[in-house]
Amino acid sequence: MLQISSKYKYSKKIIIALDYFDQYKAMQLINCLDPKLYSVKIGNQMFILFGKKFIVKLKKLGFDIFLDLKFHDIPNTIFNAVSAVADLGVWMISVHISGGSKMLQSAKLALKSFHKNAPLLIGITVLTSFISHNLKEIGINTSISKQVLNLSILAKENGLDGVVCPGEESTKIKKILGHKFKVISPAVRFNTLSVDDQNQIITPELINQFNIDYIIVGRVVTASNDPMYTLNKIVSFL
């Protein structure tokens, strides 16, 4: 296992998004990661391909797991789905805040029986692939910034532990909703020029300027020719 210098004491704030089609390739990176320093995110792609067994495998290695399935459905279905994934012993799960108060309350209620073992319930605000045009085409006539804040307030009102949002929105959310309300930001890139489907980008240099609890690092590392070199480069900015 490659070791990270102890000066990088803040690297635990990094969540590695494992969006692989090949479990062997995923394990090549995972075997280089210290679970004391990094958490991992499993999205729809890997969960569909490798299922619960892969979650169990990562847990045995000691990783905290963000199971990012972005649930969005009627309240009863959400209750059952959240109960099922919480039973896997994951650290964090996600739901779309746009499902509304009743759905969010059902998700929160589903975790009540897990007590201290309940995962963090995190709300998805606006996808980082969105620009203003995308909001308008689904009937939302406001800015991305205002929509992120509106949804974050709704999440807090319904007992969620935090939100996923663009990095530049994090300071405002913390100021309004409090320091304990978690902010998770994806789309870390080394420059602000979008080269893929991400539009709300955050660079490593800006991470410490915003009040972010966790950053999600995906393709910038997993698609790199040298993932650990790239990861260490990001960590060096923290």
Residue pairs with C-beta under 8 A, 6 or more apart in sequence:
1 31
1 32
1 33
1 34
2 32
2 228
3 34
4 11
4 34
4 37
4 232
4 235
8 37
8 232
8 235
8 236
8 238
10 235
10 238
11 37
11 38
11 235
11 238
12 36
12 37
12 38
12 39
13 212
13 213
13 214
13 215
13 238
14 37
14 38
14 39
14 214
14 215
14 217
14 231
14 234
14 235
14 238
15 38
15 39
15 40
15 41
15 66
15 184
15 214
15 215
15 216
15 217
16 29
16 33
16 38
16 39
16 40
16 41
16 217
16 218
16 221
16 222
16 231
17 40
17 41
17 43
17 68
17 186
17 216
17 217
17 218
17 219
17 222
18 26
18 29
18 30
18 40
18 41
18 42
18 43
18 46
18 222
19 43
19 45
19 46
19 218
19 219
19 222
20 26
20 45
20 46
20 222
21 45
21 49
23 46
23 49
23 50
23 54
26 46
29 221
29 222
29 227
29 228
30 40
30 58
30 61
30 63
32 227
32 228
33 40
33 63
35 61
35 62
35 63
35 64
36 62
38 63
39 63
39 64
39 65
39 66
39 91
39 92
39 214
40 58
40 63
40 64
40 65
40 66
41 65
41 66
41 67
41 68
41 216
41 218
42 54
42 55
42 58
42 65
42 66
42 67
42 68
43 68
43 69
44 68
44 69
44 70
46 54
47 54
47 55
47 67
47 69
52 88
55 65
55 67
55 88
55 90
56 88
58 65
59 65
59 89
64 91
64 92
65 90
65 91
65 92
66 90
66 91
66 92
66 93
66 94
66 122
66 216
67 85
67 88
67 90
67 92
67 93
67 94
67 119
68 92
68 93
68 94
69 81
69 85
69 93
69 94
70 94
70 95
70 96
70 124
71 78
71 81
71 82
71 93
71 94
71 95
71 96
71 99
71 107
72 95
72 96
72 98
72 99
72 103
73 81
73 99
73 103
74 103
75 102
75 103
75 105
75 106
76 106
78 95
78 99
78 103
78 106
78 107
78 110
79 106
79 107
79 109
79 110
80 110
82 93
82 95
82 106
82 107
82 110
82 111
82 121
83 110
83 111
83 113
85 93
85 119
86 93
86 110
86 111
86 114
86 118
86 119
89 117
90 119
91 119
91 120
92 119
92 120
92 122
93 119
93 120
93 121
93 122
94 122
94 123
94 124
94 164
95 103
95 104
95 107
95 121
95 122
95 123
95 124
95 160
96 123
96 124
97 104
97 123
97 124
97 125
97 151
97 152
97 154
97 155
97 160
97 163
98 124
98 151
100 154
101 154
101 157
101 158
104 123
104 154
104 155
104 158
104 159
104 160
105 158
105 159
107 121
107 160
108 121
108 158
108 159
108 160
111 118
111 119
111 121
112 118
120 161
120 162
120 182
121 159
121 160
121 161
122 160
122 161
122 162
122 163
122 164
122 182
122 184
123 151
123 152
123 154
123 155
123 160
123 162
123 163
123 164
124 163
124 164
125 147
125 148
125 151
125 152
125 155
125 163
125 164
125 165
125 169
126 135
126 144
126 147
126 148
126 151
126 165
126 166
126 200
128 166
128 186
128 187
128 198
128 199
128 200
128 201
129 197
129 198
129 199
129 200
130 144
130 199
130 200
131 144
131 199
132 143
132 144
135 141
135 142
135 143
135 144
135 147
140 147
142 150
144 166
144 200
145 169
145 172
148 163
148 165
148 166
148 169
148 173
149 169
149 172
149 173
149 176
151 163
152 163
152 165
152 169
152 173
152 176
152 177
152 181
153 176
153 177
155 162
155 163
156 177
156 178
156 181
161 181
161 182
162 181
162 182
162 183
162 184
162 213
163 173
163 181
163 182
163 183
163 184
164 184
164 185
164 186
164 216
165 173
165 183
165 184
165 185
166 185
166 187
166 200
166 202
167 185
167 187
167 200
167 202
167 206
167 207
167 210
167 212
167 215
168 200
168 202
168 206
168 210
170 183
170 185
170 210
170 211
170 212
171 210
171 211
173 181
173 183
174 181
174 183
174 211
179 211
182 213
182 214
183 211
183 212
183 213
183 214
184 212
184 213
184 214
184 215
184 216
185 202
185 210
185 212
185 214
185 215
185 216
186 198
186 215
186 216
186 218
187 198
187 199
187 200
187 201
187 202
187 216
188 201
188 202
188 203
188 204
188 207
188 215
188 216
188 217
188 218
188 220
188 234
189 195
189 198
189 201
189 202
189 203
189 220
190 203
190 204
190 220
191 203
192 201
192 203
194 201
196 219
202 210
202 212
202 215
204 233
204 234
204 236
204 237
204 238
205 237
207 215
207 237
207 238
208 237
208 238
217 231
217 234
220 230
220 234
221 227
221 230
221 231
221 234
224 230
